[in-house]
């Protein structure tokens, strides 16, 4: 796949999910950084700009909703997709996420969402 120069940050405490998202998004041509918790995500977002954040809900230290709130409190407008196996859609969207995707999700559906909604 060709590189499109878009940078995505993935925050998820599950190493398998991070690995799968990293491989999938890299395959689709994105530049991907992965972290295991919200504190690491805040640190990276403070160091460099991202075109998209994909965050899980259940993470140690700072969960996904707290992460989104901190990012929005910093007035950062990075698009955010919340992902979770739990019913957290309302919490994600209320915190400032642009979208919510329930786990498990289709890799093709995620690709389309990123291309058509978040990175256009």
Secondary structure, 3 states (H helix, E strand, C coil): CCCCCCEEEEECCCHHHHHHHHHHHHHCCCEEEEECCHHHHHHHHHHCCCCEEEEECCCCCCCHHHHHHHHHHCCCCCEEEEEECCCCHHHHHHHCCCEEEECCCCHHHHHHHHHHHHCC
